[in-house]
Amino acid sequence: QPSRLDKLFLEELKSIAPAIIITVAYGRILPKAVLDLPPLGCINLHASLLPAYRGAAPIHRAVINGEKETGVTVIYMTEELDAGDIILQESIPIKKEDTAGTIHDILAERGASLLLKAIHLLETKTAKPYPQDASQATYAPPLKPEEEKIDWSKPATEIYNLIRGMNPWPVAYTYFQGRRLKVWGASLLDKMTGLAASPGEVISVGEKGIKVSAGVGELLITEVQPAGRCRMSAVSFSHGHVLKKGCRLGENSSVKE
């Protein structure tokens, strides 16, 4: 990926005389001089069902938002980001246990296949591109560091989706006893204890993990990573720390009096 699309780069590109230019997860707008260069056009593979989730973090945002479906789209590149005509598109389901990482890997494989199909259609002049419905466009801005922190006052479902959407990068986190604790894995509970507990309060520590109260509902934390340590099961973490019922997770973490 060139660091600068300057005159020297453009001249070098012209000397290559590409029949087609393909970008994947490029995240930048090519100048018109480049867009007009290849006879078959400039195409981009984007990891969403455009016009939904235009922008830099479509996979993360789809999982964090609890979407049930996403996909890959091959479009013509234009002077507007992710707004070109659609050449091909393929959808996949987002399962309850999927993370941003698992979805990325599936879409990488599907996307490679879709690109080959798109190239064939363009070479044989049989492509039937169609415009995006701009009125349905949504955006996936880059993740901000402050979004990684778990807000235990939110519903358990939202926290669960955040943990999935931040895995394997940048990883959601909370605090325990003033130290950052990354949360790699969790699961939603079908049955709640019904105990009165405040957000972030540990309800129980068992063989399957650490059960924590959220703003609405409860969450079972299954895998964590303490600061400066390797990933481990939540159970292993609880054995090595004074973590028990009544402890709190979050910036003001402590033991409930």
Secondary structure, DSSP 8 states (H G I E B T S, - for coil): --S---HHHHHHHHHH--S-EEEES--S---HHHHTSSTT-EEEEESSSTTTTBSS-HHHHHHHTT-SEEEEEEEE--SSTT-S-EEEEEEEE--TT--HHHHHHHHHHHHHHHHHHHHHHHHTT----B---GGG--B-----GGGGB--TTSBHHHHHHHHHHTTTTT--EEEETTEEEEEEEEEE-SS-------TTBEEEE-SS-EEEE-SBSEEEEEEEEETTS--EEHHHHHHHTT--TTBB-STT--B--
